[in-house]
Amino acid sequence: MLDFACWPSPAKLNLFLYITGQRADGYHNLQTLFQFIDYCDYLYFKPRLDNKICLLTEFTDVKHDDNLIVKSANLLLDYAKQQQLALPNIYGMDITINKKLPMGGGLGGGSSNAATTLVALNHLWQLALSTDQLMAIGSRLGADVAVFIFGHSAFAQGIGDQLQAVKPAENWYLVIRPAVAISTKFIFTHSELKRDTVKRELKQLLTLPFSNDCEPVVCKLYPPIESLIQLLSTKCPTRLTGTGSCIFCQCDSKEQAEHLQHWLTQNNTTVKLDTFIAKGTNQSPLTQKLIF
């Protein structure tokens, strides 16, 4: 029997990321390829009697009501009330999280947490909202939330909200997080960020070497990341995901990833770092939970 109190909140990788322009509202037009990996936070939901939403896990740098988990739960609750959807008599929730995904790592942890909260509460409250309806709600919290609700690896355009399901190879990855904090806003507002990559069809993009338009400016600003990418690129394809700070190495097998992880431990002299091994998966672990 499935444990519907425990819900996975997976990480994503940007297998490629191109910035094709900047809009008048400040957002950037992108072409990016999202793939999930089987490395997740886990959210736990327990009903409470006073109909309040309470996140019991403390975050030192985010206030309770500003946390995307709380904001997404309250947003769904407000939507249900506005649409006069039938809520259970007791709909309050205590929420806790086993946090494994690093904040500010380019893995989409906050967006994934918001998406998992929306999907889980839609199920637990029996609201019967469609994926499209949940994606529309999630888009109000951030551009990346939609892909985690979409639940399948996707080619994304626009600001990352126009999604097309794709099936890239489900490789093994060594993911490295240097002890470097990078602000997404800082990178996307940097004057040297490349914003004029030519827009191309997906078929063409899949035949070209993958790259990330954020990587050059991140490497210039954060030399330890540049050193790590140069070091690891001698072994296998290595790129930044999102605006970083996480780097991922594309491996042919779990054994290769394990060998590379050990090799890096012996050869890294640049910066303190954490590593983990994960497998790409084109169906989100969150969607797998709902189906199976």
Residue, then its C-alpha position, 0 to 999 in steps of 0.5 A: m500500500l502506498d504511503f500517501a503521507c510521504w511525497p517525493s519532490p525531485a530535482k531537475l537538470n537543465l541539459f541545455l539552456y539558451i537565452t534567446g532574448q529579454r522581454a519588456d517585463g524583465y523576464h528572459n525567453l528561453q529554450t531549455l531541456f528539463q530532465f528529472i533525476d531520482y534524487c528528491d526531497y520528501l514532504y510529509f503531510k499530516p492533517r490538523l484540526d484547526n484548518k491552518i497550514c503549518l510548515l514544521t520544518e524551520f528554514t533559517d533564511v526563509k520566513h514561514d509564510d514566505n516559504l514556497i511550500v506554505k505559499s503554494a498550500n495557501l494559494l491552492l486553498d484560496y483557489a478552492k474557496q474562490q471556485q467553491l470547490a468542496l473541501p473536507n471539513i478538516y483541511g488543515m495540514d502540518i507539513t514537514i520536509n526531509k530536505k536533501l536538495p541544496m538551496g540555490g543549486g540550480l536543481g529547482g528545489g524550491s519550485s519542486n517543493a511548491a509543485t509537490t505541495l500542490v499535487a499532494l494537496n490536490h489529491l489529499w483534499q480530493l479537489a480533482l483539479s487537472t494537471d493544466q489547472l495545477m500548472a496555472i496555479g503553480s506558474r504564479l509562484g515561479a516559472d519552473v513550478a509548472v514543469f514539476i507539475f507537468g511531470h515529464s522531461a520537457f523542452a521548454q520555451g517562453i519563460g520556461d512555461q511552454l512545455q513539450a514532452v521529450k525523451p532524452a537518454e536517461n543517463w547516470y549523473l554525478v552531481i557536484r555542489p561547490a560551497v558557492a552561493i549563486s543568486t539566480k537574479f544576480i546572474f539573470t541581471h548581469s550585463e555580460l549574460k548572453r541574451d541573443t542566442v538564435k532560436r532553433e527548432l528542437k530537432q536541430l537542438l538535439t543534434l548539437p552539443f548541449s551547452n548553457d548560456c549562463e555558464p560563461v558568466v558564472c565561470k568568470l564570476y566564480p573561478p572555483i566553478e570554472s576550475l571544476i568544470q575544466l577538471l571534470s570535462t577531461k573525464c566526461p561531458t560536464r555542465l552547469t545546471g540552471t544558474g548553478s551552483c551545481i555542476f553535473c557530469q554525464c556518465d555512461s553507467k552508475e559504475q563510471a559515476e562512482h569511479l568519477q566521484h572517487w577520482l574527484t575526491q582525490n583530485n579536487t583542490t579548489v573548493k569544498l564540495d558535496t556530491f551525489i549520484a543520480k539517474g535521469t528519469n523522464q517521468s517524474p518520481l512525483t508522477q510515478k507515485l500518483i500512477f503506481 
